[in-house]
Protein backbone atom coordinates (compact mmCIF):
# COMPACT_ATOMS: atom_id res chain seq x y z
CA UNK A 1 0.00 0.00 0.00
CA UNK A 2 1.37 3.38 -0.96
CA UNK A 3 1.62 6.15 1.62
CA UNK A 4 -1.68 8.07 1.82
CA UNK A 5 -1.83 11.60 0.38
CA UNK A 6 -1.07 14.42 2.78
CA UNK A 7 -4.51 15.99 2.31
CA UNK A 8 -6.12 12.98 4.02
CA UNK A 9 -4.65 14.07 7.34
CA UNK A 10 -6.55 16.00 9.96
CA UNK A 11 -6.18 19.76 9.76
CA UNK A 12 -4.44 20.01 6.38
CA UNK A 13 -5.41 22.72 3.92
CA UNK A 14 -5.88 21.56 0.34
CA UNK A 15 -8.51 21.98 -2.40
CA UNK A 16 -8.45 18.25 -3.17
CA UNK A 17 -10.92 17.05 -0.50
CA UNK A 18 -13.63 19.40 -1.77
CA UNK A 19 -12.89 18.59 -5.41
CA UNK A 20 -13.05 14.83 -4.75
CA UNK A 21 -16.10 15.03 -2.46
CA UNK A 22 -18.59 13.97 -5.18
CA UNK A 23 -16.60 10.78 -5.74
CA UNK A 24 -16.52 10.22 -2.00
CA UNK A 25 -20.30 10.57 -1.83
CA UNK A 26 -20.68 7.98 -4.59
CA UNK A 27 -18.35 5.57 -2.77
CA UNK A 28 -20.38 6.01 0.42
CA UNK A 29 -23.62 5.13 -1.40
CA UNK A 30 -22.13 2.04 -3.05
CA UNK A 31 -20.61 0.90 0.25
CA UNK A 32 -23.89 1.37 2.12
CA UNK A 33 -25.76 -0.71 -0.45
CA UNK A 34 -23.20 -3.50 -0.26
CA UNK A 35 -23.19 -3.54 3.55
CA UNK A 36 -27.00 -3.74 3.62
CA UNK A 37 -26.93 -7.21 2.08
CA UNK A 38 -27.83 -9.96 4.57
CA UNK A 39 -24.98 -12.12 5.81
CA UNK A 40 -24.72 -15.71 6.99
CA UNK A 41 -25.55 -16.21 10.67
CA UNK A 42 -22.97 -18.56 12.08
CA UNK A 43 -24.00 -21.02 14.83
CA UNK A 44 -21.26 -19.55 17.05
CA UNK A 45 -20.61 -15.95 18.21
CA UNK A 46 -18.78 -13.60 15.84
CA UNK A 47 -16.63 -10.70 17.10
CA UNK A 48 -15.34 -8.12 14.62
CA UNK A 49 -12.35 -5.82 15.14
CA UNK A 50 -12.96 -3.22 12.44
CA UNK A 51 -12.55 0.42 11.55
CA UNK A 52 -13.82 3.01 9.10
CA UNK A 53 -10.44 4.19 7.83
CA UNK A 54 -7.90 2.63 5.50
CA UNK A 55 -4.50 1.91 6.97
CA UNK A 56 -3.33 0.79 10.38
CA UNK A 57 -5.67 1.71 13.20
CA UNK A 58 -4.52 -1.24 15.31
CA UNK A 59 -7.03 -3.93 14.33
CA UNK A 60 -4.51 -6.76 14.29
CA UNK A 61 -3.00 -5.68 17.62
CA UNK A 62 -6.49 -5.73 19.13
CA UNK A 63 -7.30 -9.09 17.51
CA UNK A 64 -4.11 -10.61 18.95
CA UNK A 65 -5.01 -9.29 22.40
CA UNK A 66 -8.59 -10.58 22.26
CA UNK A 67 -7.56 -13.97 20.85
CA UNK A 68 -5.14 -14.46 23.74
CA UNK A 69 -7.79 -13.46 26.30
CA UNK A 70 -10.39 -15.75 24.77
CA UNK A 71 -8.02 -18.70 24.71
CA UNK A 72 -7.19 -18.02 28.37
CA UNK A 73 -10.91 -18.36 29.05
CA UNK A 74 -10.91 -21.75 27.36
CA UNK A 75 -12.83 -20.51 24.32
CA UNK A 76 -11.95 -22.22 21.04
CA UNK A 77 -11.49 -19.01 19.06
CA UNK A 78 -10.64 -19.07 15.35
CA UNK A 79 -9.53 -15.90 13.53
CA UNK A 80 -10.76 -14.84 10.10
CA UNK A 81 -9.12 -12.25 7.86
CA UNK A 82 -8.70 -11.39 4.22
CA UNK A 83 -4.93 -11.93 4.12
CA UNK A 84 -4.00 -8.59 2.57
CA UNK A 85 -0.73 -8.77 0.67
CA UNK A 86 -1.01 -12.53 0.09
CA UNK A 87 -1.80 -14.39 -3.12
CA UNK A 88 -4.01 -17.15 -1.72
CA UNK A 89 -7.44 -17.54 -3.30
CA UNK A 90 -10.47 -19.18 -1.75
CA UNK A 91 -10.42 -20.37 1.86
CA UNK A 92 -7.06 -21.30 3.36
CA UNK A 93 -6.08 -22.22 6.90
CA UNK A 94 -2.88 -20.42 7.73
CA UNK A 95 0.03 -22.52 8.94
CA UNK A 96 2.21 -20.69 11.47
CA UNK A 97 5.93 -20.59 10.84
CA UNK A 98 6.96 -20.32 14.47
CA UNK A 99 8.07 -17.08 16.03
CA UNK A 100 9.57 -14.88 13.32
CA UNK A 101 9.78 -17.58 10.63
CA UNK A 102 11.95 -20.20 12.29
CA UNK A 103 9.68 -23.14 11.42
CA UNK A 104 8.12 -24.51 8.23
CA UNK A 105 4.76 -23.04 7.27
CA UNK A 106 3.05 -20.57 4.99
CA UNK A 107 5.08 -17.64 3.63
CA UNK A 108 3.77 -14.09 4.02
CA UNK A 109 3.61 -13.87 0.23
CA UNK A 110 0.85 -16.51 0.32
CA UNK A 111 -1.31 -15.54 3.30
CA UNK A 112 -0.16 -12.02 4.24
CA UNK A 113 1.84 -10.92 7.25
CA UNK A 114 -1.06 -10.45 9.70
CA UNK A 115 -2.18 -14.05 9.20
CA UNK A 116 1.20 -15.39 10.27
CA UNK A 117 1.14 -13.35 13.47
CA UNK A 118 -2.42 -14.37 14.32
CA UNK A 119 -1.79 -18.03 13.50
CA UNK A 120 0.75 -18.12 16.34
CA UNK A 121 -2.07 -17.40 18.78
CA UNK A 122 -5.12 -19.18 17.35
CA UNK A 123 -6.26 -21.13 14.27
CA UNK A 124 -6.45 -18.59 11.45
CA UNK A 125 -8.39 -18.69 8.19
CA UNK A 126 -7.59 -16.50 5.19
CA UNK A 127 -10.14 -15.62 2.52
CA UNK A 128 -12.05 -12.68 1.07
CA UNK A 129 -15.39 -14.43 1.64
CA UNK A 130 -15.74 -14.32 5.43
CA UNK A 131 -18.83 -16.56 5.37
CA UNK A 132 -16.92 -19.28 3.52
CA UNK A 133 -14.04 -18.98 5.98
CA UNK A 134 -16.50 -19.06 8.87
CA UNK A 135 -18.11 -22.26 7.63
CA UNK A 136 -14.70 -23.91 7.35
CA UNK A 137 -13.72 -22.74 10.85
CA UNK A 138 -16.96 -23.98 12.39
CA UNK A 139 -16.52 -27.33 10.66
CA UNK A 140 -13.02 -27.49 12.17
CA UNK A 141 -14.42 -27.03 15.69
CA UNK A 142 -14.42 -23.26 16.30
CA UNK A 143 -16.80 -22.11 19.03
CA UNK A 144 -16.16 -18.40 18.48
CA UNK A 145 -15.04 -16.46 15.41
CA UNK A 146 -12.86 -13.34 15.61
CA UNK A 147 -12.57 -11.08 12.56
CA UNK A 148 -9.44 -9.00 11.99
CA UNK A 149 -11.10 -6.33 9.81
CA UNK A 150 -14.40 -6.99 8.07
CA UNK A 151 -16.67 -4.25 9.43
CA UNK A 152 -17.63 -3.39 5.83
CA UNK A 153 -17.85 -7.05 4.76
CA UNK A 154 -21.53 -8.09 4.68
CA UNK A 155 -21.11 -11.82 4.06
CA UNK A 156 -21.01 -12.76 7.76
CA UNK A 157 -23.35 -11.43 10.47
CA UNK A 158 -21.62 -10.15 13.63
CA UNK A 159 -22.67 -10.42 17.27
CA UNK A 160 -20.17 -7.88 18.60
CA UNK A 161 -18.38 -5.24 16.51
CA UNK A 162 -15.62 -3.05 17.94
CA UNK A 163 -14.70 0.16 16.14
CA UNK A 164 -10.92 0.58 16.36
CA UNK A 165 -9.74 4.21 16.35
CA UNK A 166 -6.11 5.31 16.19
CA UNK A 167 -5.80 8.25 18.56
CA UNK A 168 -3.00 9.90 16.59
CA UNK A 169 -4.72 10.03 13.21
CA UNK A 170 -8.38 9.67 14.19
CA UNK A 171 -10.62 9.87 11.14
CA UNK A 172 -8.25 12.07 9.14
CA UNK A 173 -10.02 14.88 7.32
CA UNK A 174 -13.36 13.16 7.87
CA UNK A 175 -14.08 12.47 4.20
CA UNK A 176 -14.77 9.26 2.31
CA UNK A 177 -12.38 7.80 -0.29
CA UNK A 178 -10.84 9.21 -2.41
CA UNK A 179 -11.42 12.62 -0.76
CA UNK A 180 -10.21 11.24 2.56
CA UNK A 181 -9.24 8.03 4.37
CA UNK A 182 -12.75 6.87 5.29
CA UNK A 183 -14.19 3.63 3.88
CA UNK A 184 -17.63 4.91 4.89
CA UNK A 185 -18.97 7.82 6.98
CA UNK A 186 -18.05 7.58 10.66
CA UNK A 187 -21.68 7.64 11.81
CA UNK A 188 -22.61 4.78 9.48
CA UNK A 189 -19.82 2.51 10.69
CA UNK A 190 -20.25 3.41 14.36
CA UNK A 191 -23.97 2.64 14.17
CA UNK A 192 -23.14 -1.04 13.56
CA UNK A 193 -20.73 -1.25 16.52
CA UNK A 194 -21.38 -1.99 20.18
CA UNK A 195 -18.23 -0.25 21.41
CA UNK A 196 -15.19 1.70 20.22
CA UNK A 197 -11.57 1.08 21.18
CA UNK A 198 -9.42 4.22 21.18
CA UNK A 199 -5.71 3.36 20.96
CA UNK A 200 -3.58 6.22 22.26
CA UNK A 201 -4.55 9.76 23.18
CA UNK A 202 -7.31 11.41 21.11
CA UNK A 203 -5.13 13.94 19.27
CA UNK A 204 -7.69 14.90 16.60
CA UNK A 205 -11.00 15.01 18.43
CA UNK A 206 -12.18 11.72 16.95
CA UNK A 207 -14.30 10.80 19.97
CA UNK A 208 -16.49 13.85 19.41
CA UNK A 209 -17.52 12.34 16.06
CA UNK A 210 -18.85 9.14 17.64
CA UNK A 211 -22.48 8.63 18.72
CA UNK A 212 -23.05 9.89 22.26
CA UNK A 213 -24.24 6.50 23.52
CA UNK A 214 -21.37 4.42 22.13
CA UNK A 215 -19.18 2.91 24.83
CA UNK A 216 -15.49 3.78 24.43
CA UNK A 217 -12.65 1.65 25.78
CA UNK A 218 -9.20 3.23 26.08
CA UNK A 219 -5.89 1.49 25.47
CA UNK A 220 -2.31 2.39 24.58
CA UNK A 221 0.49 0.65 22.76
CA UNK A 222 3.46 -0.66 24.73
CA UNK A 223 6.65 -2.22 23.46
CA UNK A 224 7.28 -5.89 24.22
CA UNK A 225 9.69 -7.07 26.95
CA UNK A 226 12.46 -7.51 24.37
CA UNK A 227 12.82 -3.70 24.35
CA UNK A 228 14.70 -3.88 27.67
CA UNK A 229 17.88 -5.11 25.99
CA UNK A 230 17.88 -2.13 23.60
CA UNK A 231 17.28 0.73 26.04
CA UNK A 232 20.06 3.28 25.67
CA UNK A 233 21.48 1.49 22.64
CA UNK A 234 21.74 3.02 19.12
CA UNK A 235 19.38 1.41 16.62
CA UNK A 236 18.39 1.81 12.99
CA UNK A 237 14.64 1.27 12.95
CA UNK A 238 12.88 0.20 9.76
CA UNK A 239 9.27 -0.78 9.16
CA UNK A 240 6.86 -1.43 6.30
CA UNK A 241 3.59 -0.89 8.13
CA UNK A 242 0.74 1.59 7.63
CA UNK A 243 2.22 4.08 10.10
CA UNK A 244 5.93 3.32 10.57
CA UNK A 245 6.41 6.51 12.58
CA UNK A 246 4.35 4.95 15.39
CA UNK A 247 6.95 2.19 15.68
CA UNK A 248 9.84 4.66 15.56
CA UNK A 249 8.30 6.92 18.20
CA UNK A 250 7.45 3.95 20.41
CA UNK A 251 11.09 2.90 20.45
CA UNK A 252 12.25 6.41 21.28
CA UNK A 253 9.71 6.82 24.07
CA UNK A 254 10.87 3.52 25.56
CA UNK A 255 14.42 4.91 25.88
CA UNK A 256 16.01 3.48 22.75
CA UNK A 257 18.40 5.76 20.82
CA UNK A 258 16.91 5.76 17.32
CA UNK A 259 19.79 7.10 15.21
CA UNK A 260 18.12 6.38 11.85
CA UNK A 261 14.58 5.72 10.65
CA UNK A 262 13.81 3.96 7.40
CA UNK A 263 10.13 3.62 6.40
CA UNK A 264 8.91 1.24 3.70
CA UNK A 265 5.43 0.91 2.14
CA UNK A 266 2.84 -1.09 4.07
CA UNK A 267 3.16 -4.89 3.52
CA UNK A 268 6.42 -4.30 1.63
CA UNK A 269 8.02 -7.57 0.37
CA UNK A 270 11.66 -7.12 1.36
CA UNK A 271 14.42 -8.24 -0.98
CA UNK A 272 17.81 -9.50 0.15
CA UNK A 273 19.44 -6.45 -1.41
CA UNK A 274 17.24 -4.05 0.57
CA UNK A 275 17.99 -5.77 3.86
CA UNK A 276 21.71 -5.90 3.10
CA UNK A 277 21.58 -2.14 2.50
CA UNK A 278 19.76 -1.64 5.81
CA UNK A 279 22.31 -3.78 7.65
CA UNK A 280 25.23 -1.99 5.99
CA UNK A 281 23.80 1.38 6.98
CA UNK A 282 23.32 0.16 10.56
CA UNK A 283 26.94 -1.05 10.65
CA UNK A 284 28.20 2.35 9.49
CA UNK A 285 26.23 3.99 12.28
CA UNK A 286 27.36 1.47 14.88
CA UNK A 287 23.69 0.59 15.40
CA UNK A 288 21.48 -2.47 15.58
CA UNK A 289 18.84 -2.96 12.89
CA UNK A 290 15.39 -3.26 14.50
CA UNK A 291 11.96 -3.94 13.02
CA UNK A 292 8.43 -5.12 13.91
CA UNK A 293 7.08 -8.69 14.08
CA UNK A 294 4.83 -7.87 11.12
CA UNK A 295 7.93 -6.95 9.10
CA UNK A 296 9.95 -9.87 10.41
CA UNK A 297 7.73 -12.43 8.70
CA UNK A 298 8.49 -10.71 5.38
CA UNK A 299 12.27 -10.73 5.76
CA UNK A 300 14.41 -12.91 3.43
CA UNK A 301 15.60 -16.09 5.19
CA UNK A 302 19.23 -14.97 4.92
CA UNK A 303 18.56 -12.03 7.24
CA UNK A 304 17.13 -14.11 10.10
CA UNK A 305 19.10 -13.57 13.26
CA UNK A 306 20.70 -10.38 11.92
CA UNK A 307 17.74 -8.12 12.66
CA UNK A 308 16.27 -7.56 16.11
CA UNK A 309 12.49 -7.70 16.45
CA UNK A 310 10.48 -5.63 18.92
CA UNK A 311 6.80 -6.38 19.32
CA UNK A 312 3.97 -4.26 20.65
CA UNK A 313 0.89 -4.98 22.70
CA UNK A 314 -2.08 -3.21 24.26
CA UNK A 315 -2.27 -1.83 27.79
CA UNK A 316 -5.89 -1.20 28.80
CA UNK A 317 -6.94 1.77 30.90
CA UNK A 318 -9.75 -0.40 32.32
CA UNK A 319 -8.93 -4.03 31.71
CA UNK A 320 -12.16 -5.13 33.37
CA UNK A 321 -14.15 -3.36 30.64
CA UNK A 322 -12.77 -5.47 27.80
CA UNK A 323 -13.14 -8.60 29.92
CA UNK A 324 -16.81 -7.76 30.45
CA UNK A 325 -17.34 -7.56 26.69
CA UNK A 326 -15.70 -10.94 26.25
CA UNK A 327 -17.91 -12.30 29.02
CA UNK A 328 -20.91 -11.24 26.94
CA UNK A 329 -19.48 -13.17 24.01
CA UNK A 330 -19.00 -16.16 26.31
CA UNK A 331 -22.62 -15.93 27.40
CA UNK A 332 -23.70 -16.05 23.75
CA UNK A 333 -21.51 -19.12 23.29
CA UNK A 334 -23.01 -20.89 26.31
CA UNK A 335 -26.54 -20.25 25.03
C-alpha positions, 0 to 999 in steps of 0.5 A: 500500500502506498503512503496516503496523500497528505490531504487525508490528514486532519487539519491540512489545507488543500482543495483536493478534499472538496474537489473529490467530495462527489466521488466520496459521496458515490463511494459512500452510497455504493458501500452502504448498499453493499453492507446492507446485504444480509450475511450468513448467521454462524451457529457460534458468536462472531466478534469483529475488530474493524474500523472506518479508515484505511491503513493501520488503526490497530485492528490486528493488535487488538485481535491478537489481544482478544484472541489471547484473552479468549483462549485463556478463558478456554474458548476455542477461538478461530480468527478470520481475515482477508490476508492482505498482501497474500496471493491465496485464493479461496479459503485457506487455513494459515500454517504458522511458521513459528516465532519470526519464521523459524519453522516450516509453514506458509510464507507471508507472500501466500497468506499475508503478514497479519495471518502469520502473526495471528496463527501463532495465537489461534487457528487462522483462516484467510479468505475474502469471503468471510462466510466461507471462511466461517463455515470452514472454521466452524466445521473445524471445531471453532466455538467463536469467530474473531474477525481482523477487519471486516466491518464493511464485509456483509457476508457474515453477520456479527454479534459484537463489533468493535470500532478501532480508532487510532488516537494519533490520526483519528478519522483524518479529514473526515471524508470518504475515499478518495477525498479522505481516508474513510471507507464509509462515513463515521456515523454509518460505521459506528452505528453497527458497533457496540463499542469503540476502542481508542488506541492512544490519546485522542489527538484529533477530536475523533471521539467527538464524532462518535455517537453519544451513547457508544461505549469507548474503551481506552488502550495504549500501545506498549513495546514488548519485553524484548525492548529492555535489551535495547534501552540506551542502545543506538538502533536503525529502525525500519518498518513497512507498516501503515504508520511506521512513525508509530513504531519509531516513536514507540522505540524512542519513548521507551528509551532506545536511541533511534539514530536512523529511521527507514520507512517502507510501504505497508506490507512491503516484500523485502528483498535480500538487497534491501535488507543488506543495505539496511544492515550496511547502513546500521553497521556504518552507524554502529547501530542495531537494525530493528523492526516489527514482528509484522515486518519480520515475517516478510524478511528474506531467510538470509537475514534471520538472526541479523535483525532484532524484532520488537513487538507491541501490545495493548495496555488497557486503561480499564482491563475489566471493561474489555473482559466484560465484553468478552464475558458477553461473548462467552454468554452467547456461546453458552446459550 
